[in-house]
């Protein structure tokens, strides 16, 4: 395919990650800057050479811990002189900020764009659990707050968490396609096996099928180990113009295609088909922008905020037939590090920590460079599919190794 799509003029030139922990108790801005400086150094760039910045979700987020820093804070702290910058919550998954950086670089608005995502959800929730950060106001003194928007239809019925909404996806998939809890468990078990090889992962101890089923139900059929792990940490990547690849410290990872389409309702629970992510729209757009096909993918780093989302992404991306993700992951052999499609090689959010889409993008770059250490996929993988988001917040990218 000729270079007629703007993202094909872009590469991921650097990646960086701060310390990652369940509750680090560190200033989230400090974690953010650690990751940003590490990514710039990894690319062989000084902060003076960074002329763009992009982040998700930015500073204007009401939920404690969901964002560690905004664009202005990082621009000021690093004394950046940017020709383009962007920050915002309403975008195509957490990868939307990286896609917008590609658009800016491809359009000539910037040459090296620093993109970051930071969280401190573990420290923010302390010992109070997720309900202490957002929910229906349980445990508060005085009258409960009035719900508005979509919350007025969910909070009165105790449906305050994405776990409640995403559980409906799993129920629908099991009802329509015969997917079993044992098949669903393979996403968590595979993630834990891979996390054991990742020194930054939150949970590295072995987990058996018996351990999985011994964990408590959160929202039927989702169990504790089907839900991602709140943590503290920051991840950053640098998007650079492909023509500058010779100036960079490492062989670049090319952006082959990306997808951000949304053709369904912008909702978590009012989709036309709860067994189909809107990521299917994004994936179709992505594949239309490349000559590569799902058969070319060597590894997949797919969002696992809840285990069922990973299975739906497998189907959305055409990595297995629609309705057959349960059978595809059954026994875990196909998605293992030495399987035909290594999946979430760093442990995913279920075991490595909820770093959102940036954690998956970071891991894809590490793998395509051959820098995965004990968890490195054998055989010099050259094509990686990366997907982030669930419900209406979906985006995906296809990355390739090479100059």
C-alpha positions as CSV (number, residue, x, y, z in Angstrom):
1,X,0.0,0.0,0.0
2,X,1.4,3.4,-0.9
3,X,2.1,5.9,2.0
4,X,-1.2,7.6,1.5
5,X,-2.3,7.4,5.1
6,X,-1.0,9.9,7.5
7,X,0.0,7.5,10.3
8,X,2.5,5.7,8.0
9,X,4.7,8.8,8.3
10,X,5.0,8.2,12.0
11,X,7.1,5.9,14.3
12,X,7.2,5.2,18.0
13,X,10.7,6.4,18.7
14,X,10.8,6.1,22.5
15,X,9.0,4.5,25.4
16,X,9.3,5.1,29.2
17,X,7.6,3.9,32.3
18,X,7.8,5.0,36.0
19,X,7.8,2.8,39.0
20,X,4.6,0.8,39.1
21,X,3.0,-0.3,42.3
22,X,-0.2,-1.1,44.1
23,X,0.1,1.9,46.4
24,X,3.3,3.8,45.9
25,X,2.3,6.9,47.9
26,X,4.3,9.1,45.5
27,X,3.2,12.4,44.0
28,X,1.5,11.4,40.7
29,X,3.2,14.3,38.9
30,X,6.5,12.9,39.9
31,X,5.6,9.6,38.4
32,X,4.4,11.3,35.2
33,X,7.7,13.2,34.8
34,X,9.7,10.0,35.4
35,X,8.0,8.3,32.5
36,X,8.1,11.3,30.2
37,X,11.9,11.9,30.8
38,X,12.5,8.1,30.4
39,X,10.7,8.1,27.0
40,X,12.6,11.1,25.7
41,X,15.9,9.6,26.8
42,X,15.0,6.3,25.2
43,X,14.4,8.1,21.9
44,X,17.7,9.9,22.2
45,X,16.0,13.2,22.5
46,X,16.4,16.2,24.8
47,X,13.4,18.0,26.1
48,X,14.4,20.9,23.8
49,X,13.7,18.6,20.9
50,X,10.2,17.7,22.0
51,X,7.9,20.1,20.1
52,X,4.5,18.4,20.8
53,X,2.6,16.9,23.7
54,X,-0.5,14.7,23.9
55,X,-2.2,13.1,26.9
56,X,-5.4,11.3,28.1
57,X,-7.5,12.2,30.0
58,X,-5.9,15.5,31.2
59,X,-6.3,17.3,34.4
60,X,-10.1,18.0,34.4
61,X,-11.2,14.6,35.8
62,X,-13.5,14.5,38.8
63,X,-12.5,10.9,39.9
64,X,-9.5,10.9,42.3
65,X,-6.5,8.9,40.9
66,X,-7.8,8.7,37.3
67,X,-5.3,11.2,36.1
68,X,-1.8,12.0,37.5
69,X,-1.1,15.2,35.5
70,X,-2.5,17.4,32.8
71,X,-0.8,18.8,29.7
72,X,-0.1,22.2,31.2
73,X,1.6,20.7,34.2
74,X,4.0,18.7,32.1
75,X,4.7,21.4,29.6
76,X,5.5,23.8,32.5
77,X,7.5,21.3,34.5
78,X,9.7,20.3,31.6
79,X,9.8,23.8,30.1
80,X,8.7,22.5,26.8
81,X,8.3,24.8,23.8
82,X,5.5,23.0,21.9
83,X,4.1,23.7,18.4
84,X,1.1,21.5,19.1
85,X,-0.5,19.9,22.2
86,X,-3.7,18.2,23.1
87,X,-5.5,16.8,26.2
88,X,-9.0,15.5,26.8
89,X,-11.3,12.8,28.1
90,X,-13.7,12.2,25.2
91,X,-11.5,10.4,22.7
92,X,-11.2,7.0,21.0
93,X,-10.0,5.0,24.0
94,X,-6.8,5.8,25.8
95,X,-4.9,5.4,22.5
96,X,-6.8,8.3,21.1
97,X,-4.2,10.7,22.4
98,X,-1.4,8.8,20.6
99,X,-3.5,8.7,17.4
100,X,-3.9,12.5,17.6
101,X,-0.1,12.8,18.0
102,X,0.3,10.8,14.8
103,X,-2.1,13.1,13.0
104,X,-0.2,16.1,14.2
105,X,3.2,14.7,13.2
106,X,1.9,13.4,9.9
107,X,0.4,16.9,9.1
108,X,3.7,18.6,9.9
109,X,2.5,20.3,13.1
110,X,5.3,18.7,15.2
111,X,8.3,16.4,14.8
112,X,8.5,14.7,18.2
113,X,5.4,14.5,20.3
114,X,5.5,13.2,23.9
115,X,2.4,11.3,24.8
116,X,1.7,10.2,28.4
117,X,-0.9,8.5,30.6
118,X,-0.5,8.4,34.4
119,X,-2.7,7.1,37.2
120,X,-2.6,6.9,41.0
121,X,-5.8,5.0,41.6
122,X,-4.2,2.6,44.1
123,X,-3.1,5.3,46.5
124,X,-6.2,7.4,45.9
125,X,-8.6,4.6,47.0
126,X,-6.4,3.8,50.0
127,X,-8.1,1.0,52.0
128,X,-11.6,2.0,50.9
129,X,-11.9,0.1,47.7
130,X,-13.1,1.5,44.4
131,X,-16.4,2.6,45.9
132,X,-14.5,5.2,47.8
133,X,-13.6,6.9,44.5
134,X,-16.9,6.9,42.7
135,X,-20.3,5.4,43.2
136,X,-23.7,5.9,44.7
137,X,-22.6,7.8,47.8
138,X,-22.8,4.9,50.2
139,X,-21.3,5.6,53.6
140,X,-21.6,9.4,53.2
141,X,-23.1,11.6,55.9
142,X,-26.3,13.4,55.0
143,X,-28.6,12.9,52.0
144,X,-27.3,11.0,49.0
145,X,-26.2,13.1,46.0
146,X,-28.7,13.5,43.1
147,X,-27.8,11.5,40.1
148,X,-27.8,13.1,36.6
149,X,-27.2,12.0,33.1
150,X,-27.0,8.3,32.5
151,X,-26.3,7.7,36.2
152,X,-29.9,8.6,37.1
153,X,-30.9,5.3,35.4
154,X,-28.2,3.1,36.9
155,X,-27.3,4.3,40.4
156,X,-30.8,3.9,41.9
157,X,-30.5,0.2,41.1
158,X,-27.0,-0.2,42.5
159,X,-25.3,-0.3,39.1
160,X,-22.5,2.1,39.9
161,X,-19.6,0.3,38.4
162,X,-18.4,-0.7,34.9
163,X,-18.2,-4.2,36.3
164,X,-22.0,-4.2,36.4
165,X,-22.3,-3.0,32.8
166,X,-19.5,-5.2,31.4
167,X,-20.9,-8.3,33.1
168,X,-23.9,-8.0,30.8
169,X,-21.5,-8.4,27.8
170,X,-20.2,-11.7,29.3
171,X,-23.7,-12.9,30.1
172,X,-24.9,-12.1,26.6
173,X,-21.8,-13.9,25.0
174,X,-22.3,-17.0,27.2
175,X,-26.0,-17.1,26.3
176,X,-25.6,-16.6,22.6
177,X,-22.4,-18.5,21.9
178,X,-22.0,-21.0,24.7
179,X,-18.9,-19.4,26.2
180,X,-18.1,-20.9,29.5
181,X,-16.6,-19.5,32.8
182,X,-13.6,-21.8,32.3
183,X,-12.9,-20.2,29.0
184,X,-13.3,-16.7,30.4
185,X,-10.8,-17.7,33.2
186,X,-8.1,-18.3,30.6
187,X,-7.6,-14.6,30.1
188,X,-6.8,-14.1,33.8
189,X,-4.7,-17.2,34.0
190,X,-2.6,-16.3,30.9
191,X,-2.1,-12.8,32.2
192,X,-0.8,-14.1,35.5
193,X,1.6,-16.5,33.9
194,X,3.1,-13.7,31.8
195,X,3.1,-11.3,34.8
196,X,5.4,-13.7,36.6
197,X,8.1,-12.8,34.0
198,X,7.5,-9.1,34.3
199,X,9.4,-7.5,37.2
200,X,7.0,-4.5,37.3
201,X,3.8,-6.5,37.5
202,X,1.6,-6.0,40.6
203,X,0.7,-9.7,41.0
204,X,3.3,-12.3,40.0
205,X,2.5,-15.2,42.2
206,X,1.1,-18.3,40.4
207,X,-2.7,-18.7,40.0
208,X,-4.5,-21.9,39.2
209,X,-8.0,-22.5,37.9
210,X,-9.0,-23.4,41.4
211,X,-7.7,-20.1,42.7
212,X,-9.7,-18.3,40.0
213,X,-12.9,-20.0,41.0
214,X,-12.2,-19.5,44.7
215,X,-12.2,-15.7,44.2
216,X,-15.5,-13.9,45.0
217,X,-18.1,-12.9,42.4
218,X,-18.0,-9.2,41.7
219,X,-20.9,-9.1,39.1
220,X,-22.1,-12.4,37.6
221,X,-20.2,-13.9,35.9
222,X,-17.2,-11.7,36.5
223,X,-15.0,-12.7,39.5
224,X,-12.4,-10.8,41.3
225,X,-9.6,-12.0,38.9
226,X,-11.6,-10.9,35.9
227,X,-11.2,-7.3,37.0
228,X,-8.2,-5.1,36.5
229,X,-5.9,-4.0,39.4
230,X,-5.9,-0.3,40.4
231,X,-2.3,0.9,40.8
232,X,0.0,3.9,40.6
233,X,2.2,4.4,37.6
234,X,2.9,6.4,34.4
235,X,3.7,5.4,30.9
236,X,5.0,7.6,28.0
237,X,5.8,7.2,24.4
238,X,7.3,9.5,21.8
239,X,5.7,9.7,18.3
240,X,8.2,11.0,15.7
241,X,8.3,11.7,12.0
242,X,9.5,8.7,10.2
243,X,12.0,10.7,8.2
244,X,13.9,11.4,11.4
245,X,14.3,7.7,12.2
246,X,18.0,7.8,11.4
247,X,18.6,10.3,14.2
248,X,17.0,8.1,16.9
249,X,18.6,5.9,19.5
250,X,16.7,2.7,18.7
251,X,15.3,1.1,15.6
252,X,11.9,2.7,15.3
253,X,8.6,0.9,15.5
254,X,6.4,2.0,12.7
255,X,2.7,2.9,12.9
256,X,1.1,0.8,10.1
257,X,-2.5,1.7,10.7
258,X,-5.0,2.9,13.3
259,X,-8.7,2.9,13.8
260,X,-11.0,5.1,15.9
261,X,-14.4,4.7,14.2
262,X,-17.6,4.8,16.4
263,X,-20.8,3.8,14.5
264,X,-22.9,2.6,17.4
265,X,-24.3,4.6,20.3
266,X,-21.7,6.3,22.6
267,X,-22.8,4.3,25.5
268,X,-21.7,1.4,27.7
269,X,-25.0,-0.3,28.1
270,X,-27.2,0.8,25.2
271,X,-25.2,-0.7,22.3
272,X,-27.1,-2.4,19.6
273,X,-25.4,-5.7,20.4
274,X,-23.8,-6.3,23.8
275,X,-21.7,-9.1,22.3
276,X,-20.0,-6.7,19.9
277,X,-17.7,-3.9,21.0
278,X,-17.7,-0.7,19.1
279,X,-14.1,-1.6,18.8
280,X,-15.3,-3.7,15.8
281,X,-15.9,-0.3,14.0
282,X,-12.4,0.9,14.9
283,X,-10.9,-2.4,13.9
284,X,-12.6,-2.4,10.5
285,X,-11.3,1.1,9.9
286,X,-7.8,0.1,10.9
287,X,-7.7,-2.9,8.5
288,X,-9.0,-0.8,5.7
289,X,-5.9,1.4,6.0
290,X,-3.3,-1.4,5.5
291,X,-2.4,-4.3,3.3
292,X,-1.7,-6.4,6.4
293,X,-4.4,-8.8,7.6
294,X,-5.2,-10.5,10.9
295,X,-3.1,-13.5,9.8
296,X,0.0,-11.3,9.8
297,X,-0.3,-10.5,13.5
298,X,2.5,-12.0,15.6
299,X,1.3,-10.8,19.0
300,X,-1.7,-9.0,20.5
301,X,-1.8,-6.6,23.4
302,X,-5.6,-6.2,24.0
303,X,-7.4,-4.3,26.7
304,X,-8.4,-6.3,29.7
305,X,-10.2,-3.9,32.1
306,X,-12.4,-7.0,32.4
307,X,-11.5,-10.3,30.9
308,X,-14.5,-10.5,28.6
309,X,-13.3,-7.3,26.8
310,X,-10.2,-9.1,25.7
311,X,-12.3,-11.9,24.2
312,X,-14.5,-9.3,22.4
313,X,-11.4,-7.6,21.1
314,X,-10.1,-10.9,19.7
315,X,-13.3,-11.1,17.7
316,X,-13.5,-7.4,16.8
317,X,-10.0,-7.5,15.3
318,X,-10.7,-10.7,13.3
319,X,-8.1,-12.6,15.2
320,X,-10.7,-15.3,15.7
321,X,-14.2,-15.7,14.3
322,X,-17.1,-13.9,15.9
323,X,-18.6,-15.9,18.8
324,X,-15.5,-18.2,19.0
325,X,-13.2,-16.4,21.3
326,X,-14.1,-18.8,24.1
327,X,-13.0,-21.8,22.0
328,X,-10.0,-19.9,20.8
329,X,-8.6,-19.3,24.3
330,X,-9.7,-22.6,25.7
331,X,-6.9,-24.4,27.6
332,X,-4.7,-21.3,27.1
333,X,-2.3,-22.8,24.6
334,X,-3.0,-20.5,21.6
335,X,-2.6,-17.3,23.6
336,X,0.5,-18.4,25.6
337,X,3.9,-16.8,25.1
338,X,4.9,-19.8,22.9
339,X,1.4,-20.1,21.3
340,X,0.2,-19.1,17.8
341,X,-1.0,-15.7,19.1
342,X,0.8,-14.5,22.3
343,X,-1.6,-12.3,24.2
344,X,-0.9,-9.6,26.8
345,X,2.7,-10.6,27.2
346,X,3.3,-8.3,30.2
347,X,0.4,-9.6,32.2
348,X,-2.2,-7.1,31.1
349,X,-4.2,-5.0,33.6
350,X,-5.5,-8.1,35.4
351,X,-2.1,-8.8,36.9
352,X,0.4,-6.1,35.8
353,X,-1.8,-3.2,36.8
354,X,-4.4,-0.8,35.4
355,X,-2.2,1.5,33.3
356,X,-4.8,1.7,30.6
357,X,-4.0,1.5,26.9
358,X,-0.6,3.0,27.3
359,X,0.6,-0.2,29.1
360,X,-0.4,-2.3,26.1
361,X,1.3,0.1,23.7
362,X,4.5,0.2,25.7
363,X,4.6,-3.7,25.8
364,X,4.0,-3.9,22.0
365,X,7.0,-1.7,21.4
366,X,9.2,-3.6,23.8
367,X,8.3,-6.9,22.1
368,X,8.8,-5.6,18.6
369,X,12.3,-4.3,19.6
370,X,13.1,-7.7,21.1
371,X,13.6,-6.2,24.6
372,X,11.1,-8.4,26.5
373,X,13.7,-10.3,28.5
374,X,12.2,-13.4,30.1
375,X,8.8,-12.7,28.5
376,X,10.1,-12.0,25.0
377,X,8.1,-13.7,22.3
378,X,10.4,-15.9,20.3
379,X,11.0,-15.7,16.5
380,X,11.5,-11.9,16.1
381,X,7.8,-10.8,16.0
382,X,7.3,-8.0,13.5
383,X,3.5,-7.2,13.7
384,X,1.6,-6.3,16.8
385,X,-2.0,-5.4,17.3
386,X,-2.8,-3.0,20.2
387,X,-6.3,-2.2,21.3
388,X,-7.7,-0.2,24.2
389,X,-11.1,0.6,25.7
390,X,-14.4,-1.1,26.3
391,X,-17.9,0.1,25.8
392,X,-17.9,3.2,23.7
393,X,-14.3,4.2,24.3
394,X,-12.4,2.1,21.8
395,X,-9.3,2.5,19.6
396,X,-6.7,0.3,18.0
397,X,-3.3,0.4,16.3
398,X,-1.2,-1.8,14.2
399,X,2.5,-1.6,14.7
400,X,5.4,-3.1,12.7
401,X,9.1,-3.5,13.4
402,X,11.5,-2.1,10.9
403,X,13.2,1.1,9.7
